[in-house]
Amino acid sequence: MNCRLSCSQARVLLLVFVLGFILLYSIAAGAAAPWSSARQFLADAGIDSSGFFDLRAGRRLVDPVHEKHTSLAEARLQVELNADFGWGLVKFKNDFLADPVTDDYLAEVRELSLILFPLDFVDVKLGRQVLTWGTGDLLFVNDLFPKDWKSFFCGRDTEYLKAPADAVKVSVFLDLVNVDLVYVPLFNGSDYIDGNRLSYWNPLLGRTAGRNHVFHDEDRDAFFDEDEWAVRLYRTINGIEAALYGYDGYWKTPEGFNPRSGRLIYPRLRVYGASVRSDLLGGLGNLEAGYYDSLDDRQGDDPYVRNSEWRFLAGFEHELGRDFTGGLQYYLEYMSDYADYQRTLPAGMAGKDRSHSIFTLRLTKLLLNQNLTLSCFVYYSPTDEDCYLRPKASYKINDYWLVEGGVNLFFGRDDYTFFGQLEDNSNAFLATRVSF
């Protein structure tokens, strides 16, 4: 099959980039009078406005498997508005996206929320918002909020790894302990790797698949019935940040399979966890743990639902030199009821090890008066014998302009491990952004 951009897609892409660069040049030259007038009008109304225009392109470094050679080609306009009305705050953030790679031309609301302060010690945030907590650096134990791994692996800004959720968040600040309570009336899953844009290992086919075999899941779409709860209790004690976590909902990626429908499913999940973070040996250290109670497979004998498991994370960050920092992390998943898992594993399917571990390394160096940032993030799994490297360079030309480039490199001994399955998706990307 021909996986290159069609002529019509190429024309749309060229038009988007030409219009984008005209807009960027106009802003840089101070000729965007309509935007300046609109911004002043909003300011007079008490509304703060900001945003950016981002042009981003990427290409695979190896021949893809049932995917396009172009991994990324998009123009994105983000507009952010914030208003304080005294009785509450309103926050709005919207992306307008043109993406010829997947034929997406859409407006996506990343935030539309209302923040209220009913009591001096209580904050309430309602609406669409990006939620996050925990101590990991691009590793998540108790952060059970949706992620967008496709955006991360194809070279979009790290901001887009964390996807928005429609939720109610109540924060209570007390002398004894602070409490965050999150309620999501309708389950929000993560954007997982399903063959749309990124190829993956398909265990049913026993080979790598892509757009020729996109996995589909069974939606959980019953309001107030298929909902989620998350809670965090936290406090700083003698310089140590300590927290307890709880979650009741569903696996964020479809960790189950319905053999009758041939679709992926989101089994029920309950998580209990804790974390600590503190100064350590001249740097910053953290520990985090969580127990994932797979409610639909508590005995571990259902081959179509992921087993319960323990997850652990330990990290340490330290300044290695002037404007040069480094961070190490160790992450472990340990499966419960492993004997039952092995006994019920379908014939011919590659089994998982009882433990799955990952080491990460982050190096960041600032140069040229901190305008140039060189960074590299590395994932390495000794159990799966696979690896993911994400080196990136970004240069801040002035207060408005930023250019960056990087690569996403995947390596693996086996095609069925997490990073090994992505080997054919290795890509390089370039971006230009102007903020306003």
VENGIDA-V779046 format. One record per residue. N is the residue number from 1. RES is the residue in three letters. PSI is psi in radians with two decimals (999 if undefined). OMEGA is omega in whole degrees, -180 to 180 (none if undefined). D_LAST is the distance of its C-alpha to the last C-alpha in Angstrom with 2 decimals. Layout:
BEGIN
{{N;RES;PSI;OMEGA;D_LAST} {N;RES;PSI;OMEGA;D_LAST}}
END
This chain:
BEGIN
{{1;MET;2.67;180;42.33} {2;ASN;2.02;-175;39.58} {3;CYS;0.18;-180;36.37} {4;ARG;2.92;177;34.31} {5;LEU;2.40;176;31.71} {6;SER;2.94;-180;33.60} {7;CYS;-0.72;180;33.32} {8;SER;-0.71;178;31.52} {9;GLN;-0.70;-180;28.98} {10;ALA;-0.68;179;28.51} {11;ARG;-0.75;178;27.93} {12;VAL;-0.77;-180;25.30} {13;LEU;-0.77;179;23.57} {14;LEU;-0.74;-180;23.77} {15;LEU;-0.76;180;22.44} {16;VAL;-0.77;-178;19.39} {17;PHE;-0.69;179;18.62} {18;VAL;-0.83;179;19.34} {19;LEU;-0.67;179;17.13} {20;GLY;-0.80;-180;14.28} {21;PHE;-0.58;175;14.81} {22;ILE;-0.75;179;15.16} {23;LEU;-0.75;179;11.74} {24;LEU;-0.77;180;10.31} {25;TYR;-0.69;-180;12.67} {26;SER;-0.76;179;11.88} {27;ILE;-0.77;-179;8.23} {28;ALA;-0.58;-178;9.80} {29;ALA;0.00;179;12.65} {30;GLY;0.36;-176;11.12} {31;ALA;0.09;-178;12.93} {32;ALA;1.09;-177;10.63} {33;ALA;-0.71;179;12.61} {34;PRO;-0.73;179;13.04} {35;TRP;-0.73;180;9.48} {36;SER;-0.72;179;9.58} {37;SER;-0.73;179;12.99} {38;ALA;-0.68;-180;12.27} {39;ARG;-0.68;178;9.78} {40;GLN;-0.65;177;12.57} {41;PHE;-0.75;179;15.12} {42;LEU;-0.71;180;13.84} {43;ALA;-0.69;178;13.75} {44;ASP;-0.47;179;17.25} {45;ALA;0.07;179;18.31} {46;GLY;0.38;-178;17.40} {47;ILE;2.08;175;14.60} {48;ASP;2.39;-178;11.54} {49;SER;2.54;177;8.50} {50;SER;3.08;179;5.54} {51;GLY;-2.95;178;5.46} {52;PHE;2.81;171;5.82} {53;PHE;2.22;-172;8.41} {54;ASP;2.19;173;11.44} {55;LEU;2.26;-172;14.71} {56;ARG;2.35;-180;17.65} {57;ALA;2.54;179;21.36} {58;GLY;2.75;-180;24.48} {59;ARG;2.50;179;28.22} {60;ARG;2.57;-179;31.24} {61;LEU;-0.14;176;33.35} {62;VAL;2.86;178;36.59} {63;ASP;2.20;-176;38.12} {64;PRO;2.84;174;36.91} {65;VAL;1.83;178;39.31} {66;HIS;0.67;174;38.78} {67;GLU;2.96;178;35.03} {68;LYS;2.62;176;32.98} {69;HIS;-0.60;176;32.56} {70;THR;2.06;-177;28.83} {71;SER;-0.40;-176;27.45} {72;LEU;2.29;176;23.77} {73;ALA;1.71;-173;22.09} {74;GLU;2.68;171;19.06} {75;ALA;2.29;-175;15.82} {76;ARG;2.23;174;13.57} {77;LEU;2.13;176;10.78} {78;GLN;2.29;177;9.94} {79;VAL;2.27;-179;9.24} {80;GLU;2.27;-180;10.16} {81;LEU;2.35;178;12.09} {82;ASN;2.35;-179;14.44} {83;ALA;2.36;177;17.26} {84;ASP;1.95;-177;20.26} {85;PHE;0.20;-180;23.29} {86;GLY;-0.96;179;25.75} {87;TRP;-0.18;180;27.87} {88;GLY;2.93;178;25.16} {89;LEU;2.47;174;21.54} {90;VAL;2.24;-180;19.87} {91;LYS;2.33;-179;17.17} {92;PHE;2.28;177;15.74} {93;LYS;2.13;-176;13.86} {94;ASN;2.40;176;14.46} {95;ASP;2.32;170;14.31} {96;PHE;2.11;-169;15.37} {97;LEU;2.32;170;17.35} {98;ALA;2.02;-174;19.58} {99;ASP;1.57;-179;22.07} {100;PRO;-0.31;-180;25.18} {101;VAL;-0.74;179;26.87} {102;THR;0.19;-179;27.76} {103;ASP;0.71;177;27.29} {104;ASP;2.18;175;24.69} {105;TYR;1.74;-166;22.46} {106;LEU;2.92;171;21.29} {107;ALA;2.18;-176;19.03} {108;GLU;2.14;177;19.25} {109;VAL;2.00;177;18.77} {110;ARG;-0.44;176;18.04} {111;GLU;2.32;171;18.37} {112;LEU;1.63;-170;19.98} {113;SER;2.74;176;21.90} {114;LEU;2.21;-180;23.72} {115;ILE;2.15;-179;24.55} {116;LEU;2.71;180;27.80} {117;PHE;1.29;-175;29.88} {118;PRO;-0.50;177;33.45} {119;LEU;2.84;-179;35.01} {120;ASP;-0.48;-176;34.10} {121;PHE;0.28;-178;34.45} {122;VAL;2.26;172;33.07} {123;ASP;2.47;177;29.59} {124;VAL;2.22;178;29.31} {125;LYS;2.11;-177;26.37} {126;LEU;2.40;174;27.03} {127;GLY;-2.88;-178;25.35} {128;ARG;2.27;-175;23.26} {129;GLN;2.77;175;21.92} {130;VAL;2.13;-176;21.76} {131;LEU;2.53;178;24.83} {132;THR;2.57;168;26.04} {133;TRP;3.09;-175;28.71} {134;GLY;3.09;-173;31.23} {135;THR;-0.07;-174;31.45} {136;GLY;2.68;174;31.05} {137;ASP;1.72;-177;28.56} {138;LEU;0.39;169;27.98} {139;LEU;2.44;-170;31.46} {140;PHE;2.23;177;32.20} {141;VAL;-1.04;-178;35.44} {142;ASN;0.00;174;34.91} {143;ASP;1.67;-178;31.39} {144;LEU;0.60;177;32.59} {145;PHE;2.74;-170;29.31} {146;PRO;2.55;177;28.20} {147;LYS;2.82;176;26.80} {148;ASP;1.54;-176;25.63} {149;TRP;-0.48;178;27.55} {150;LYS;-0.74;178;27.08} {151;SER;-0.74;-178;23.31} {152;PHE;-0.78;-174;24.09} {153;PHE;-0.28;-180;26.89} {154;CYS;-0.06;172;25.29} {155;GLY;0.21;173;22.35} {156;ARG;2.89;179;19.37} {157;ASP;2.57;-177;17.27} {158;THR;-0.43;177;19.56} {159;GLU;-0.58;-173;17.52} {160;TYR;0.01;171;19.23} {161;LEU;-0.63;-179;22.67} {162;LYS;2.01;-176;22.75} {163;ALA;2.71;180;23.05} {164;PRO;2.78;177;22.73} {165;ALA;2.64;176;25.96} {166;ASP;1.90;-167;27.25} {167;ALA;2.94;169;28.88} {168;VAL;2.18;180;30.04} {169;LYS;2.17;177;29.59} {170;VAL;2.18;179;31.77} {171;SER;2.23;-179;31.53} {172;VAL;2.21;-176;34.54} {173;PHE;1.93;-177;34.74} {174;LEU;2.86;178;38.36} {175;ASP;-0.65;-177;40.30} {176;LEU;-0.81;-177;42.06} {177;VAL;2.62;174;39.29} {178;ASN;2.52;-176;35.81} {179;VAL;2.29;169;35.58} {180;ASP;2.20;178;32.86} {181;LEU;2.20;-178;34.20} {182;VAL;2.27;175;32.38} {183;TYR;2.22;178;33.87} {184;VAL;1.89;-174;32.77} {185;PRO;-0.39;178;34.92} {186;LEU;2.19;-176;34.57} {187;PHE;2.26;175;34.46} {188;ASN;1.88;179;31.13} {189;GLY;2.94;177;31.99} {190;SER;2.74;175;30.06} {191;ASP;1.69;-172;29.08} {192;TYR;2.99;-178;31.94} {193;ILE;1.96;-172;33.08} {194;ASP;0.10;-178;35.26} {195;GLY;-0.21;176;35.48} {196;ASN;1.83;-177;32.48} {197;ARG;-0.73;-179;30.38} {198;LEU;2.30;175;32.27} {199;SER;2.79;-172;36.05} {200;TYR;2.93;176;38.04} {201;TRP;2.15;179;41.64} {202;ASN;1.89;-176;43.49} {203;PRO;-0.43;179;46.50} {204;LEU;-0.65;178;48.25} {205;LEU;-0.39;-177;48.25} {206;GLY;0.47;-179;48.82} {207;ARG;3.02;178;46.31} {208;THR;2.40;180;42.66} {209;ALA;2.91;179;41.10} {210;GLY;-2.21;-179;37.84} {211;ARG;-0.30;178;37.00} {212;ASN;-0.28;180;40.77} {213;HIS;1.32;179;41.25} {214;VAL;2.23;178;38.26} {215;PHE;2.47;177;39.27} {216;HIS;2.63;-179;39.05} {217;ASP;2.87;176;39.31} {218;GLU;2.04;-177;40.86} {219;ASP;2.51;167;38.27} {220;ARG;1.81;-169;38.76} {221;ASP;0.45;179;37.84} {222;ALA;1.83;180;40.08} {223;PHE;2.40;176;38.12} {224;PHE;-0.06;175;39.49} {225;ASP;-0.91;176;42.02} {226;GLU;1.25;-175;40.01} {227;ASP;-3.12;-179;37.68} {228;GLU;2.55;173;36.46} {229;TRP;2.46;174;36.83} {230;ALA;2.48;-178;35.36} {231;VAL;2.53;175;36.10} {232;ARG;2.26;172;35.35} {233;LEU;2.18;-175;37.38} {234;TYR;2.70;179;36.17} {235;ARG;2.62;174;37.11} {236;THR;2.13;-178;37.02} {237;ILE;1.98;180;40.62} {238;ASN;0.76;177;41.46} {239;GLY;0.00;180;38.14} {240;ILE;2.13;177;38.41} {241;GLU;1.98;-178;35.84} {242;ALA;2.54;-178;38.04} {243;ALA;2.59;171;37.29} {244;LEU;2.54;-175;39.26} {245;TYR;2.68;172;37.89} {246;GLY;2.58;180;39.26} {247;TYR;2.43;175;38.27} {248;ASP;2.03;-178;40.17} {249;GLY;-2.06;-174;39.09} {250;TYR;2.75;172;39.06} {251;TRP;2.39;-174;38.30} {252;LYS;-0.42;169;34.60} {253;THR;2.70;-174;35.58} {254;PRO;1.61;-176;38.73} {255;GLU;0.46;176;41.37} {256;GLY;2.91;-178;44.26} {257;PHE;2.35;176;45.92} {258;ASN;1.82;-176;48.01} {259;PRO;-0.39;-180;50.79} {260;ARG;-0.76;-179;51.89} {261;SER;-0.29;-177;48.62} {262;GLY;0.34;-179;47.39} {263;ARG;2.72;175;43.99} {264;LEU;2.67;179;42.12} {265;ILE;2.81;178;42.13} {266;TYR;1.67;-180;40.37} {267;PRO;2.81;179;43.25} {268;ARG;2.59;-176;43.28} {269;LEU;2.46;172;42.14} {270;ARG;2.35;-175;42.48} {271;VAL;2.39;175;41.06} {272;TYR;2.29;-176;42.13} {273;GLY;3.07;179;40.46} {274;ALA;2.77;177;39.86} {275;SER;2.71;172;37.85} {276;VAL;2.59;177;37.98} {277;ARG;2.40;-175;35.67} {278;SER;2.83;170;36.69} {279;ASP;2.43;-176;36.78} {280;LEU;2.10;174;39.19} {281;LEU;0.72;179;40.72} {282;GLY;0.04;179;37.92} {283;GLY;-2.63;-179;35.26} {284;LEU;2.17;180;34.16} {285;GLY;2.70;179;36.36} {286;ASN;2.59;174;36.22} {287;LEU;2.46;179;38.69} {288;GLU;2.50;179;38.19} {289;ALA;2.69;177;40.68} {290;GLY;2.51;175;41.03} {291;TYR;2.12;-179;43.84} {292;TYR;1.83;-178;42.97} {293;ASP;1.77;-178;45.71} {294;SER;1.67;-169;45.88} {295;LEU;-0.45;180;47.61} {296;ASP;0.02;179;48.71} {297;ASP;0.93;-176;50.40} {298;ARG;-0.42;179;51.64} {299;GLN;-0.22;179;54.76} {300;GLY;0.27;-175;52.90} {301;ASP;0.20;175;55.25} {302;ASP;1.90;-176;53.00} {303;PRO;-0.20;-177;52.01} {304;TYR;0.09;179;49.25} {305;VAL;2.40;-179;47.32} {306;ARG;2.43;-180;45.73} {307;ASN;2.83;169;47.83} {308;SER;2.75;-178;46.98} {309;GLU;2.80;171;45.74} {310;TRP;2.53;175;44.80} {311;ARG;2.37;-179;41.51} {312;PHE;2.59;178;41.07} {313;LEU;2.30;174;38.29} {314;ALA;2.35;-178;38.60} {315;GLY;2.74;178;35.91} {316;PHE;2.28;179;35.64} {317;GLU;2.41;-176;32.81} {318;HIS;2.60;175;33.58} {319;GLU;2.06;-176;32.21} {320;LEU;-0.32;-179;34.12} {321;GLY;-3.03;180;33.20} {322;ARG;2.15;-179;30.68} {323;ASP;0.57;-178;27.17} {324;PHE;1.99;-178;29.05} {325;THR;2.69;178;29.50} {326;GLY;2.60;179;31.54} {327;GLY;2.43;177;32.24} {328;LEU;2.53;175;35.17} {329;GLN;2.59;171;35.87} {330;TYR;2.27;-176;38.94} {331;TYR;2.41;-177;38.85} {332;LEU;2.34;168;41.98} {333;GLU;2.24;-177;42.92} {334;TYR;1.99;-173;46.62} {335;MET;2.39;173;48.21} {336;SER;2.77;176;50.79} {337;ASP;0.84;-174;54.00} {338;TYR;-0.61;179;53.78} {339;ALA;-0.72;178;57.42} {340;ASP;-0.63;177;56.91} {341;TYR;-0.83;-180;53.82} {342;GLN;-0.69;-176;55.88} {343;ARG;-0.60;-175;58.84} {344;THR;0.10;-179;56.93} {345;LEU;2.22;180;54.68} {346;PRO;2.51;-179;55.28} {347;ALA;2.37;177;57.34} {348;GLY;-0.15;-179;55.47} {349;MET;2.34;179;52.09} {350;ALA;2.20;-179;50.62} {351;GLY;2.80;177;50.74} {352;LYS;2.67;169;48.38} {353;ASP;2.76;179;49.43} {354;ARG;-0.67;179;49.97} {355;SER;2.51;178;47.32} {356;HIS;2.10;-175;44.02} {357;SER;2.65;179;42.27} {358;ILE;2.36;168;39.06} {359;PHE;2.45;173;38.09} {360;THR;2.64;176;34.50} {361;LEU;2.24;173;33.32} {362;ARG;2.23;175;29.86} {363;LEU;2.30;-179;29.40} {364;THR;2.21;180;26.26} {365;LYS;2.27;177;26.23} {366;LEU;2.34;-178;23.66} {367;LEU;2.98;175;24.20} {368;LEU;1.05;-179;23.04} {369;ASN;0.62;178;22.04} {370;GLN;0.31;176;20.56} {371;ASN;-0.44;178;17.96} {372;LEU;2.17;179;20.09} {373;THR;2.09;174;20.95} {374;LEU;2.23;-178;24.08} {375;SER;2.73;175;25.15} {376;CYS;2.25;177;27.87} {377;PHE;2.27;-176;28.84} {378;VAL;2.27;168;32.37} {379;TYR;2.32;174;34.33} {380;TYR;2.23;178;38.10} {381;SER;1.92;177;40.75} {382;PRO;-0.41;180;44.30} {383;THR;-0.72;179;45.84} {384;ASP;-0.25;-177;44.23} {385;GLU;0.89;174;44.09} {386;ASP;2.94;-169;40.64} {387;CYS;2.64;175;37.39} {388;TYR;2.20;179;33.65} {389;LEU;2.38;180;31.60} {390;ARG;1.29;173;27.81} {391;PRO;2.52;-177;27.03} {392;LYS;2.55;174;23.47} {393;ALA;2.34;177;21.78} {394;SER;2.45;-178;18.13} {395;TYR;2.18;178;16.99} {396;LYS;1.82;-176;13.98} {397;ILE;-0.78;176;14.02} {398;ASN;-2.82;-177;11.84} {399;ASP;-0.23;-175;9.08} {400;TYR;-0.67;-170;6.58} {401;TRP;2.42;176;9.40} {402;LEU;2.36;173;11.79} {403;VAL;2.56;180;15.05} {404;GLU;2.79;177;17.71} {405;GLY;2.72;-180;21.10} {406;GLY;-3.11;178;23.91} {407;VAL;2.64;170;27.01} {408;ASN;1.96;-176;28.60} {409;LEU;2.23;-179;32.34} {410;PHE;2.40;179;34.99} {411;PHE;2.58;177;38.66} {412;GLY;2.55;177;41.62} {413;ARG;-0.67;-177;45.41} {414;ASP;2.61;-179;45.69} {415;ASP;-0.28;-173;43.86} {416;TYR;-0.04;176;43.94} {417;THR;2.91;-171;42.12} {418;PHE;-0.92;179;38.49} {419;PHE;-0.52;179;36.97} {420;GLY;-0.64;-180;39.97} {421;GLN;-0.33;-176;39.36} {422;LEU;0.12;-174;35.88} {423;GLU;-0.65;-179;37.26} {424;ASP;-0.03;179;36.88} {425;ASN;0.10;178;33.15} {426;SER;2.35;-173;32.30} {427;ASN;2.84;172;29.26} {428;ALA;2.57;-177;26.83} {429;PHE;2.67;176;23.13} {430;LEU;2.60;-179;20.35} {431;ALA;2.61;171;16.58} {432;THR;2.31;-178;13.61} {433;ARG;2.40;172;10.04} {434;VAL;2.26;-179;6.77} {435;SER;2.67;-180;3.78} {436;PHE;999;none;0.00}}
END
